[in-house]
Amino acid sequence: MDDLFLLGLLNSRPVWEYLKARCSVLGDPGHRGRLELRAIYVQNIPVPTASPADRKAIEELVQKCVDAKGENCEHWEREIDDRVARLYGL
C-alpha cells in the first residue's frame, strides 16, 4: 500500500462506525454482520486534514501492524483508532 495513512484511516474504528451508520447491513453490524460497501459510501468517507506529524505517527503505527502481519497489534490498532478519532474531533 502506498498510503499507510489512508490504510490506517480506512481500517479505523471511527470510519467503520461511520460506515455502519450509512451502509446497508447484512445481519447485525455489532455481531459479525456484513456491511455492503458500495462505491457511493466509500467514496464519500470524509478524510480529515492531518498535520505532517499526525500522518507520520499513524503511518508508523500502520507499518508496525503490517510488519507484524496482523499478529499482536491490538495496542497499535487502539492507538490508531484514538489518533483517527482525534482527527475527526471525536
C-alpha positions in Angstrom: 0.0 0.0 0.0 1.4 3.4 -1.0 -0.6 5.4 1.5 -0.3 4.0 5.0 -2.1 6.9 6.5 -5.2 6.2 4.3 -4.9 2.5 5.1 -4.9 3.3 8.9 -7.8 5.7 8.5 -10.0 3.3 6.5 -9.4 0.5 8.9 -10.0 2.5 12.0 -13.0 2.1 14.3 -14.3 5.7 13.7 -14.5 5.1 10.0 -16.2 1.7 10.4 -18.7 3.3 12.8 -19.3 6.0 10.1 -19.9 3.2 7.5 -22.2 1.2 9.8 -24.4 4.3 10.0 -24.6 4.7 6.3 -24.2 1.3 4.5 -26.7 -1.4 4.1 -26.1 -4.1 6.6 -26.5 -7.9 6.3 -27.2 -9.2 9.7 -26.3 -7.4 13.0 -23.4 -5.0 12.4 -22.4 -5.2 16.0 -22.1 -9.0 15.9 -20.2 -10.1 12.8 -22.8 -8.6 10.4 -21.6 -7.6 7.0 -21.6 -4.1 5.5 -22.4 -3.7 1.9 -19.5 -1.5 0.9 -20.8 0.2 -2.3 -18.6 2.8 -4.0 -21.0 5.6 -3.2 -20.4 5.1 0.6 -16.7 4.5 0.4 -16.1 7.5 -2.0 -17.8 9.8 0.4 -15.8 8.9 3.6 -14.6 12.3 4.8 -10.8 12.3 5.0 -9.7 14.7 7.7 -6.8 17.1 7.2 -3.9 15.8 9.3 -0.7 17.6 10.2 2.5 16.0 8.9 3.2 14.8 12.5 -0.2 13.1 12.8 0.2 11.5 9.4 3.6 10.2 10.2 2.5 8.8 13.6 -0.4 6.9 12.0 1.8 5.7 9.2 4.4 4.4 11.6 1.7 2.5 13.7 0.3 1.0 10.5 3.7 -0.1 9.4 4.2 -1.9 12.7 1.0 -3.8 12.1 1.9 -4.6 8.6 5.4 -5.8 9.7 3.8 -7.9 12.4 1.4 -9.4 9.8 -1.6 -8.5 11.9 -0.5 -10.6 14.9 -0.5 -8.9 18.3 -1.1 -5.4 17.1 -4.2 -4.7 19.2 -2.3 -2.0 21.1 -1.2 -0.2 17.9 -4.7 -0.5 16.4 -6.2 1.1 19.5 -3.7 3.9 19.2 -4.5 4.4 15.5 -8.2 4.5 16.5 -7.6 7.1 19.1 -5.5 9.2 16.8 -8.1 9.0 14.0 -10.9 9.8 16.4 -9.0 13.0 17.4 -8.6 14.0 13.8 -12.4 13.8 13.4 -12.8 15.7 16.7 -14.4 12.8 18.5 
